[in-house]
């Protein structure tokens, strides 16, 4: 689950990534989490898959991309 809050602490959205990404929970371990300048949520999983998520809807902005190697 990812909880998105405004700069003022107001809860904007709760995203259940396992449901939205249709991926088993055990594959959703994050090595990196950051907002892009366009305010999309950039997530990189420990298996090297990159996701761009719209924080308001929880939908994918693009198809997930495998970066090629696992992070340990």
Secondary structure as GFF3:
##gff-version 3
##sequence-region A 1 72
A	DSSP	beta_strand	2	5	.	.	.	ID=ss1
A	DSSP	beta_strand	11	15	.	.	.	ID=ss2
A	DSSP	alpha_helix	17	20	.	.	.	ID=ss3
A	DSSP	three_ten_helix	25	27	.	.	.	ID=ss4
A	DSSP	beta_strand	30	35	.	.	.	ID=ss5
A	DSSP	beta_strand	40	45	.	.	.	ID=ss6
A	DSSP	beta_strand	49	54	.	.	.	ID=ss7
A	DSSP	beta_strand	65	66	.	.	.	ID=ss8
###
